[in-house]
Amino acid sequence: MAASRRLPLYRRQHGGHLTQIDELLARLAAADLASAEGALVRLTLQGARTIEPILAAFPQASEAARSRMLRILERVPDRRSLALLNRTAGDGSSGLRRLAVRALGALPARHTLPTLLQLLSREAEPEVRAEIVSILSRQASAESPETLEPVLEILFSQQEAGVVRRAALTSLAGLKPRQSRQLLEKLAAGADDRLGRDIRRLLDAYPA
């Protein structure tokens, strides 16, 4: 009963009736993991019809339910979720920030690039930074090559956490093989050996 009370707005907009989607959203907060994860799968299968109900339910939802809602938004990318994802990526718990960033990464780069670059400039949590860098690296090799510069800066920064720099290594896939090898050789010549194993593995993939 308590979970269903989190969804009043969407029900009022639909004549006060508890829809199947409402019921599934309420189950996202269930203590029973199988029930909650089952609801997540069924909501994902509903596709774009879940977006508006999620946006309405999210502010009053529990942390666990919000986490699952963000996972749905990653699997069902839709521009309507952009404002919610931007807010959560900048001002949620570290776990929610990471999930919101992943959902942003499922949207086209032209809608998310400014937000991701801004988030990168102020995010301190290494795991969240790594998620942002991973997405920017993927976009650099696909839609937005201009994202490569800040990612390469991170790659060569010895002040960055290892997990963040490893995420930046994926950006090399967006370069020509010769460029990738030159950068890897430059990294290998540095004094910092935290990425040594990763660099040697990639050097084997880019023969001289």
N, C-alpha and C positions, 0 to 999 in steps of 0.2 A: 504493500500500500504506500509506504513512504517513497519508494522509487517512482511510482506513478504520479505522485504529487509534484515531481520535478518537471512535468510536461504540460502545465496548464495553458500556456500561450498557444501552442500549436493546436490543442484540442478546441480552444475557444474559436480559433480561426476556421475550424471545420465543424461547426455546429455542436460542439461539446461532446462529440463522440470519440471514444477511444479507438483509434485505428490500429490495424495490425502493426504498422510501423511504430506507433506510440508504445505498444506493448513490447515490441522487440527492443526499443530504446530503453525502456524501464529495466529490462533484463540485463542490460550491459553492466549494471551495478550489482548484479547478483553475487552473493558470496560463493555460490557454487560455480567453479571455474568452467565446467563443461557447459552449463546453461549460458553463462556470459559469453563464452567464445562461440557457442552455437548461434546466439543472437547476432554476434558480429558477422558471422558468415552469411546468415540470412539477410541481414541489412545490406551487406555488400552486393548480394545478388539482386537486390531491388534497384540498384543503379542510381541514376540521377534523382529518382523520387525520394531518396533519403536525405538529400541535401538540405532542403528547407526545414524539415523536422529536426535535423541535427543542429542547425544554426539556432533554432528556437530553444532546444533543450540544453544546449551546451552551458550557458551561464549558471544554471542551477544544478548541474550534474556533479556527481562526486568525482574525485581524482581518477578512480579506476574507470568510471564510465567515460570521462573525457579522454583518457588514453585510448580507449577502444574507438571512440568517435573519430579521433585523429587518424587512427589506423584505417578506418573506413574512408576518410577523406583522401588519404594517400592512394587507396585502391580505386576510388571513384573521383578522379580529378575533375574539378568544376570551378569555374571562375567565381561563382557565387560564394565560395568558401574563402576567397582571398583575404577579405578584411579580417575575418576571425583568425585565420592562420597567421597573418601579420602580427596581430595583437598577441597571440599566444606565443609565437616565436620570440617576441621581445620581452614578455612579461609573465611567463608562466614558471612553474617549477622546472628544474633542469630536465627532468624526464619529459614533461609536456613540451618544453622548448625543442627538444630533439625530435620528437614526433611531429611537431608542427613544421619544422624545417624539412623533414622528409616529405611531408605532404606538399609543401611548397615546391620541392624538387620534382614532383610529379606533374606540375603545371608547366606550360611553355615558358621558356626563359624570358621572352619579351614581357611577360606579366610579373616576373619575380626577381629578375636580376638586380634592380636597384635595392629592393628590400634585402636580398641576400648579402650584397656588398655592405650595406649599412649594418646588418646584424654582425657580420664578420669583424667590423671595426670596433664593436663594443662588447662582443661576447667573450667571456673569460673562461668558461667551463671547457676543458679540452675535448671532451666527448662531443659536445655540441658544436664546437669549432670544427672538429674533424668532419662532422656531418655536413656542415656548410661548405667546407673546402672540397669534400667529395662531390657534392652537387655542382659546384662551380667548375671543378675539373671536368666533369662530364659535359657540362654546357660548353666549356671552352673547346672541347673536341667535336662539338656538334653545332649548336646554333649561334654561340656568342664567343668568338675567338678573343674578343677584347678582355675577357675575364682571366686570361692566362697570366697577365702581368702580376696581379696581386697574389695569385696562387704560387707563382715561381718565387716571389719574395718570401713567402712562408716556407717554401721548400728549402731555401738557403739560410733561413734564420735559425741559428743555434739556440735562440731563446724560446722557440716554440716547442711544445710537448711533442714527443716522438709520435704519438698517435695522430697528431695533426699533420706532421710532416709526411708521414706514410700516406695519409689521404691525398696530400699534394702530389705525391709521386705518380698518381694515376693521370695527372694532367699531361704527362709525357706522351700518352697515347695519341694526343691531338697534334703532335708535332711530326715532322718528317723524321725518318729513322736516323739520319745523320745528325740532326739537331738534338734528338733525344740522347744519342750516345755522347755528344759533346758535353751536354749538361750533366749526364751521369758521371763522366770522367772528372768533371770539375767537382762534383760532390764527393767522389771517391778520394780526391786529393786533399780534401779538408781534414782537419784534425778530429772532428766529431765522428765517432764510429757508431753512433746509435742506429744509423740506417745502413751500416755496412753490409749486412746480409741481404737486405732488400736491393741495395744498389748492385751488388755482385750478381744477383739473380737476374736483374734487368739488363745488365751489361751482356750477359750471355744471350739475351734475346735480341740484342742489337749488335751483331758482329761488326768488327771494324772493316 
